[in-house]
Amino acid sequence: MPVPAEPAQHAPHGSLPTGGRVHPMTRWGTPVMHRPQQAVTAYDADLRALAADMVATMYAADGVGLAACQIGVDLAVFVFDCPDESGERTVGVVCNPELTLPEGRDRQLDDSEEGCLSFPGAFVECARPDVATVTGTGLDGEPVTFSGDGLLARCLQHETDHTRGTVFGDRLPTKLRKKLQKQHDRLAEDYPADWPVGEE
């Protein structure tokens, strides 16, 4: 997910790992982006190093969320630093995410624009529920829960989708997908193959 803000930061399960290195962004069409990711089973130094690299890459790309598959790693984990409707930023790491969305009369759709760092430069409207809750585990295997509205709700859904091999383009009707493709192609020169390496 692209785009961020700068107000208060909420870290209910601790701050994001630091000290990682920036990786090139894996793009749509790469097989790892389009299959369910392997479950996290080892909560060790390798996982923490991966998360730190994901955080560094997310910030270098000016994103608000990033899944492991977006740096080519087949593992069900994502990191995020994203504002909600009020502008408060929430940060976190979620392994093996499970998504809960409202149903029935509680379900309201938000058709704001959405983009993806793995299909950079392009944004179109994508209807999603306006609130979301994700549960999973943190870097030490402890249970974590994150809930939010606004862009945070969209981010939690978008990144959980990545761990299941779904890109948001899969959720679009043909007309909007073509519009997305045109935008992406028009800006392709701005995002070389090693992007966002060198951007930080």
Secondary structure per residue as TSV (DSSP state, phi and psi in degrees):
chain	resnum	aa	ss	phi	psi
A	1	M	-	360.0	126.9
A	2	P	B	-91.1	167.6
A	3	V	-	85.0	127.6
A	4	P	-	-131.7	-169.1
A	5	A	-	-148.5	-179.1
A	6	E	-	-125.3	10.8
A	7	P	S	-74.4	-151.4
A	8	A	-	-55.9	149.5
A	9	Q	E	-116.5	131.1
A	10	H	E	-111.7	122.0
A	11	A	-	-128.8	73.4
A	12	P	T	-62.3	-23.1
A	13	H	T	-120.5	25.1
A	14	G	-	100.8	164.4
A	15	S	-	-77.9	167.1
A	16	L	-	-74.9	147.4
A	17	P	-	-67.0	147.9
A	18	T	-	-119.8	174.9
A	19	G	-	87.1	10.1
A	20	G	-	-81.5	173.7
A	21	R	-	-114.7	151.6
A	22	V	-	-80.0	133.3
A	23	H	-	-109.5	155.5
A	24	P	-	-62.9	146.8
A	25	M	-	-79.0	127.8
A	26	T	-	-74.7	135.2
A	27	R	-	-101.7	159.6
A	28	W	T	-54.2	143.2
A	29	G	T	102.0	-22.6
A	30	T	S	-75.0	131.5
A	31	P	G	-51.0	-38.5
A	32	V	G	-61.7	-22.8
A	33	M	G	-77.8	-14.0
A	34	H	G	-124.1	28.2
A	35	R	S	-142.1	152.1
A	36	P	-	-58.1	140.5
A	37	Q	-	-85.3	154.8
A	38	Q	-	-67.0	141.2
A	39	A	-	-67.1	145.3
A	40	V	-	-75.5	125.4
A	41	T	-	-122.8	-18.8
A	42	A	-	-115.9	117.1
A	43	Y	-	-100.6	85.7
A	44	D	S	-135.8	-170.8
A	45	A	H	-63.4	-33.3
A	46	D	H	-64.1	-40.9
A	47	L	H	-65.3	-42.9
A	48	R	H	-63.6	-40.7
A	49	A	H	-65.0	-40.1
A	50	L	H	-60.7	-47.4
A	51	A	H	-61.5	-39.9
A	52	A	H	-62.6	-40.9
A	53	D	H	-64.5	-39.4
A	54	M	H	-63.7	-42.6
A	55	V	H	-62.9	-46.6
A	56	A	H	-59.9	-41.4
A	57	T	H	-68.4	-42.8
A	58	M	H	-57.7	-47.8
A	59	Y	H	-67.2	-39.6
A	60	A	H	-61.5	-31.6
A	61	A	T	-91.3	4.9
A	62	D	T	57.9	40.1
A	63	G	B	-98.6	170.6
A	64	V	S	-113.2	-4.3
A	65	G	E	-164.3	153.6
A	66	L	E	-155.8	133.3
A	67	A	E	-100.5	156.7
A	68	A	G	-58.6	-36.2
A	69	C	G	-61.5	-22.3
A	70	Q	G	-75.4	-10.0
A	71	I	G	-117.4	26.1
A	72	G	T	82.0	12.3
A	73	V	-	-104.9	125.4
A	74	D	-	-84.4	79.8
A	75	L	S	-151.8	136.9
A	76	A	S	-81.9	79.0
A	77	V	E	-148.7	143.6
A	78	F	E	-140.0	158.6
A	79	V	E	-121.0	155.9
A	80	F	E	-156.6	154.8
A	81	D	E	-147.2	95.4
A	82	C	E	-140.9	138.2
A	83	P	E	-81.1	149.2
A	84	D	-	-93.7	-168.0
A	85	E	T	-58.7	-33.7
A	86	S	T	-82.2	-10.4
A	87	G	S	98.2	-7.1
A	88	E	-	-72.3	129.4
A	89	R	E	-85.8	134.8
A	90	T	E	-114.7	137.5
A	91	V	E	-119.9	151.0
A	92	G	E	-179.1	171.5
A	93	V	E	-127.9	133.1
A	94	V	E	-130.1	121.6
A	95	C	E	-101.7	143.6
A	96	N	E	50.1	56.2
A	97	P	E	-68.5	143.9
A	98	E	E	-123.6	130.7
A	99	L	E	-103.5	135.5
A	100	T	E	-120.6	126.2
A	101	L	-	-122.4	151.9
A	102	P	-	-64.9	152.3
A	103	E	-	-128.6	166.0
A	104	G	G	62.6	-139.5
A	105	R	G	-72.1	-13.8
A	106	D	G	-78.1	-11.9
A	107	R	-	-86.4	111.9
A	108	Q	-	-118.6	133.5
A	109	L	E	-94.4	142.5
A	110	D	E	-114.0	119.4
A	111	D	-	-105.5	39.2
A	112	S	-	-65.8	168.9
A	113	E	E	-71.8	150.7
A	114	E	E	-136.9	149.5
A	115	G	E	-140.4	176.6
A	116	C	-	-143.9	132.3
A	117	L	T	-62.6	-20.6
A	118	S	T	-89.3	3.1
A	119	F	S	-142.5	63.7
A	120	P	T	-67.2	148.0
A	121	G	T	91.4	-7.6
A	122	A	-	-116.7	137.3
A	123	F	E	-139.1	133.1
A	124	V	E	-142.1	165.6
A	125	E	E	-67.5	137.9
A	126	C	-	-143.3	114.3
A	127	A	-	-74.4	126.2
A	128	R	E	-141.4	156.5
A	129	P	E	-55.1	143.6
A	130	D	S	-84.4	-3.9
A	131	V	E	-136.1	152.6
A	132	A	E	-155.3	151.6
A	133	T	E	-129.8	133.9
A	134	V	E	-120.2	133.8
A	135	T	E	-118.3	155.9
A	136	G	E	176.6	-147.5
A	137	T	E	-127.9	154.8
A	138	G	-	-91.8	-169.3
A	139	L	T	-66.9	-20.2
A	140	D	T	-102.9	8.7
A	141	G	S	87.1	2.2
A	142	E	-	-77.5	149.4
A	143	P	E	-64.2	139.1
A	144	V	E	-132.3	149.3
A	145	T	E	-139.4	134.2
A	146	F	E	-132.9	135.1
A	147	S	E	-131.8	152.9
A	148	G	E	-174.6	172.1
A	149	D	E	-122.3	-175.1
A	150	G	H	58.4	-141.2
A	151	L	H	-63.0	-31.4
A	152	L	H	-62.9	-42.2
A	153	A	H	-60.3	-43.3
A	154	R	H	-63.5	-43.6
A	155	C	H	-62.2	-46.2
A	156	L	H	-60.6	-38.2
A	157	Q	H	-70.9	-44.5
A	158	H	H	-60.6	-46.4
A	159	E	H	-73.2	-36.4
A	160	T	H	-61.8	-41.3
A	161	D	H	-53.2	-44.5
A	162	H	H	-56.9	-39.0
A	163	T	H	-69.6	-12.1
A	164	R	T	-105.7	5.2
A	165	G	T	82.5	18.0
A	166	T	-	-108.8	129.1
A	167	V	-	-102.7	155.7
A	168	F	G	-67.0	-21.4
A	169	G	G	-60.0	-27.5
A	170	D	G	-65.4	-20.7
A	171	R	G	-93.3	-1.0
A	172	L	S	-96.6	146.4
A	173	P	-	-67.7	160.4
A	174	T	H	-53.3	-42.4
A	175	K	H	-61.5	-45.8
A	176	L	H	-70.8	-33.2
A	177	R	H	-65.6	-37.9
A	178	K	H	-65.1	-40.2
A	179	K	H	-62.1	-43.0
A	180	L	H	-60.9	-45.0
A	181	Q	H	-61.7	-41.2
A	182	K	H	-63.6	-44.8
A	183	Q	H	-60.3	-46.6
A	184	H	H	-59.6	-46.8
A	185	D	H	-64.6	-36.3
A	186	R	H	-65.7	-31.7
A	187	L	T	-103.8	7.5
A	188	A	G	-55.6	-35.6
A	189	E	G	-65.5	-22.5
A	190	D	G	-77.0	-11.2
A	191	Y	S	-129.0	78.4
A	192	P	-	-62.7	170.6
A	193	A	T	-58.5	-29.2
A	194	D	T	-94.0	3.3
A	195	W	T	-57.7	138.2
A	196	P	T	-99.2	25.0
A	197	V	T	-57.9	132.4
A	198	G	T	90.6	-6.0
A	199	E	T	-89.1	-23.5
A	200	E	-	-70.3	360.0
